[in-house]
Amino acid sequence: MITHSEPSKRSIEESIILTLSGVSSVGVMPFTVLRFMQSDWAVAFLDLFAVLALGSLFIYVYRTHKTELPARILAFLSMFIVFVTILLKGIGQLMWIYPALTAIFFLLPANIAALYSISILIAIGYVLREQLTLFLTLEFYISTIATLLFSYAFSDRMRKQQLQLTELATKDPLTDAGNRRAMEQKLLEVIAFQRREQNFPASLILMDLDNFKKVNDEFGHAKGDDILKVFVNTIKNRIRSTDKLYRFGGEEFVIIAENTPLKDAILLAEELRSSVEKEGWLAKHKVTISVGTAKYEPHETAFEWLGRADRAMYQAKELGRNSCCVA
Ligand SMILES: Nc1nc2c(ncn2[C@@H]2O[C@H](COP(=O)(O)OP(=O)(O)OP(=O)(O)O)[C@@H](O)[C@H]2O)c(=O)[nH]1
């Protein structure tokens, strides 16, 4: 039963930003104190700025769970602080570039991080041109480019794996429609939005394949699987990219149509029923659907909304199947 959202867990992005900003902010603190004690004012104030900025970012992400802009700000801050430190203190501070380079590959997409890193390496090379001997220049660029390449490969792989995991967790493997878990999550999001913005109606269209047991018995389970796949493609070709399709159960599917008033959802439901009936390959296997449509009513839970669409779909079954009903 879907009545409330899961307790919010921290995303990977949040954990990365919290770790980097928290560790850096605490890590720079002793240096700040030391610089003030040595009356090294420029670096002392730079370090103080770093502690405060990184600490504020930590608190902001901890409280809001937002990550997109904070990740960019943190990437910029790490590079800016390292660059200005090197500018002020010279070659002795060069080692800070390595953690900064690695950090930005955790924070930004690999290509942007690479571009960012190359620009900063060129800028550092220019700023230190008087202090770097040929040998040191070679050492600096070979070691930083090696760090950059390792970080690039690692970050690229991590992001691809993350995408694959998200797909696995939210998609039905047979039909490629969203799975039930993704549907429940989306319903909670839509309802939360509906409670704030009642001027954008949302509708549910629940479709159930008719007599699918007979279809399986007559053509075999493997053909039944193919039918489900073709059915999903037929529906996907007819709906807008903003309408999301989910597999609710075995041969039951749900469309969540945002910003769609009931009259439009009724027309869409009828169009979908008719396109399934007319699709050549599906028609050959006598596939039809019964459809129930329900607009979101204020204060309803997801469970109640789905329940009304389900009852409308059962009415359509009682009318003799291959038809549409409205809740
Ligand atoms: N091939 C295949 N069949 C499935 C899958 N999931 C569910 N089914 C079958 O879908 C059939 C559903 O049967 P019922 O719930 O009796 O409904 P129905 O035969 O469609 O009858 P009505 O819904 O009343 O029209 C069962 O035979 C399930 O085995 C699947 O992934 N692949």
The ligand as an SDF file (V2000), in Angstrom:
LIG
                    3D

 32 34  0  0  0  0  0  0  0  0999 V2000
    3.5030  -14.6080  -20.7860 N   0  0  0  0  0  0  0  0  0  0  0  0
    3.3310  -13.9620  -19.6490 C   0  0  0  0  0  0  0  0  0  0  0  0
    2.1870  -14.0790  -18.9860 N   0  0  0  0  0  0  0  0  0  0  0  0
    2.0020  -13.4220  -17.8320 C   0  0  0  0  0  0  0  0  0  0  0  0
    2.9960  -12.5870  -17.3090 C   0  0  0  0  0  0  0  0  0  0  0  0
    2.5360  -12.0500  -16.1690 N   0  0  0  0  0  0  0  0  0  0  0  0
    1.2900  -12.5240  -15.9750 C   0  0  0  0  0  0  0  0  0  0  0  0
    0.9480  -13.3630  -16.9850 N   0  0  0  0  0  0  0  0  0  0  0  0
   -0.2620  -14.1580  -17.1550 C   0  0  0  0  0  0  0  0  0  0  0  0
   -1.3990  -13.3190  -17.2570 O   0  0  0  0  0  0  0  0  0  0  0  0
   -2.5310  -14.1140  -16.9420 C   0  0  0  0  0  0  0  0  0  0  0  0
   -3.5090  -13.2620  -16.1790 C   0  0  0  0  0  0  0  0  0  0  0  0
   -4.6490  -14.0330  -15.9900 O   0  0  0  0  0  0  0  0  0  0  0  0
   -5.9140  -13.5230  -15.2340 P   0  0  0  0  0  0  0  0  0  0  0  0
   -5.5350  -12.6600  -14.0560 O   0  0  0  0  0  0  0  0  0  0  0  0
   -6.7790  -14.7130  -14.9320 O   0  0  0  0  0  0  0  0  0  0  0  0
   -6.6490  -12.5480  -16.2000 O   0  0  0  0  0  0  0  0  0  0  0  0
   -7.0420  -12.6950  -17.7140 P   0  0  0  0  0  0  0  0  0  0  0  0
   -6.9320  -14.1000  -18.2220 O   0  0  0  0  0  0  0  0  0  0  0  0
   -6.2810  -11.6730  -18.4650 O   0  0  0  0  0  0  0  0  0  0  0  0
   -8.5680  -12.3320  -17.6810 O   0  0  0  0  0  0  0  0  0  0  0  0
   -9.1920  -10.8940  -17.5200 P   0  0  0  0  0  0  0  0  0  0  0  0
   -8.1970  -10.0310  -16.8610 O   0  0  0  0  0  0  0  0  0  0  0  0
  -10.4150  -11.1210  -16.6640 O   0  0  0  0  0  0  0  0  0  0  0  0
   -9.5510  -10.4390  -18.8780 O   0  0  0  0  0  0  0  0  0  0  0  0
   -2.0170  -15.3010  -16.1280 C   0  0  0  0  0  0  0  0  0  0  0  0
   -2.1850  -16.4740  -16.9000 O   0  0  0  0  0  0  0  0  0  0  0  0
   -0.5430  -15.0070  -15.9340 C   0  0  0  0  0  0  0  0  0  0  0  0
    0.2390  -16.1710  -15.9680 O   0  0  0  0  0  0  0  0  0  0  0  0
    4.2360  -12.4940  -18.0380 C   0  0  0  0  0  0  0  0  0  0  0  0
    5.1790  -11.7900  -17.6690 O   0  0  0  0  0  0  0  0  0  0  0  0
    4.3460  -13.1820  -19.1980 N   0  0  0  0  0  0  0  0  0  0  0  0
  1  2  1  0
  2  3  2  0
  2 32  1  0
  3  4  1  0
  4  5  2  0
  4  8  1  0
  5  6  1  0
  5 30  1  0
  6  7  2  0
  7  8  1  0
  8  9  1  0
  9 10  1  0
  9 28  1  0
 10 11  1  0
 11 12  1  0
 11 26  1  0
 12 13  1  0
 13 14  1  0
 14 15  2  0
 14 16  1  0
 14 17  1  0
 17 18  1  0
 18 19  2  0
 18 20  1  0
 18 21  1  0
 21 22  1  0
 22 23  2  0
 22 24  1  0
 22 25  1  0
 26 27  1  0
 26 28  1  0
 28 29  1  0
 30 31  2  0
 30 32  1  0
M  END
$$$$
